[in-house]
């Protein structure tokens, strides 16, 4: 049989007894990976506030390179978010409720709009130029980024001279150095305590004219009442290429090989095209955090990432003539996964592929739990099986794998836990959530004569599409600094093409 049950047995009080020598034979983890401490990771801070929920999200690193979770029920809910965790559950629901983008996006329409170096004018009131048409040509379609949603007061500082446009009319022209305090009054926006309208634009000819919470931004700032809470929504409007300048340094390490950065630039551009209007019900296209792509505005820009964006300008990935959902994760752990094992549905260009051997990719992460802690964690999440007796999971092997409880990469689809009150099946995704794991590519082992459960895993993120560390590995080994990024993308996105749409 190609499926082998791994039985975790306990020798502590209240559990059945098993001979230690049997444990060592059954549970020895035979993993032939280079064990090098993971010193390089991608770190980015994202912090936003949703006051009605009293939620603050922030990311931090501890000494072991893992992420810790903290919870304060009364004042705020603070928890760590990983750089490339994309909610598989959310994406699956989105796919079930929406028509596929492949049928909605007409690539020729995009090409026709931007091939001639023309940017579409967006003027809601002909008497007032909102400034979008003033941007440098050949920068692609405009992107509306939701950078804040839910704050009751937001301060925007003007770095350059600017105009304020309220409900389509020029309200005033002002000078750099001004500090603007926005608040909400029912369905209207107040500026410095005075109600001015429901849709406010701040426009300037400066390079990065506005600062919000310490970050500078290019383009236009838009202020509206939040659609889903009692606060404000702040939106940054700017052309695609300038948007990417604030994305790529937050999604990849700028000192990496240029071919890896170029691959990320094309993937990020494609992702933004595919998901444009994804948050339209909230008033914008994409978020500035991991729900879409990390975005830090002008303050995040670097020379190396600017170069990669410039040298791939207008290039996106297509499959059968349509833009693809170019998802990516930090580290696939040696093998990417088929989409149906993560999303539940097959996407032809998201097939599992092996990765180039690399120290970071091949380095495992570990977590340990006592049997009691393991059982308690399950109980807290509604999986009440009583005293834990057995756990069944096929042994992890190097991909490709072909067993029912693992995907092609070896990522866990489900495990079976048996206790005094019965047997439950837990998905790999839920295991990742319950035990705060970096990925679902993991194995189980017993230590200390059956007193502890060790989870040994690989990778960071969902494992679909582009692996950022995998791209860096390929670029280091084979990159030419020019066009090798195309080979990286074709490896991770099966049967796709790179097309220049503007």
Secondary structure, DSSP 8 states (H G I E B T S, - for coil): -----------STTS----HHHHHHHH---------------------EEGGGTEEE-----TTS------BTTTBEEE---TT---HHHHHHHHHHS--HHHH--HHHHHHHHTTS------SSTTS--SGGGS-SS--SEEEEEEEEEESEEEEEESS-EEEEETTEEEEEE-TT-EEEEEEETTEEEETTEEEESEEEEE-SSSS-EEETTEEE-SEEEEEE-SSSSSEEEEEEEEHHHHHHHHHHHHS-TTS-HHHHHHHHHHHHHHHHHTTTTBGGGTBSEESSTTS----GGGG--HHHHHHHHHTTTEEEEETTEE----EESB-TTB---GGGTTSS--TT----B----HHHH--EEEEEEHHHHHHHHHHTT---SSEEEEE-----SSS---TTB-TT--BSEEEEEETTEEEEEEHHHHHHHTT-S-S-EEEEEETTTTEEEEEE--BS---SEEHHHHHHHHHHH--SSSHHHHHHHHHSTT-EEEE--
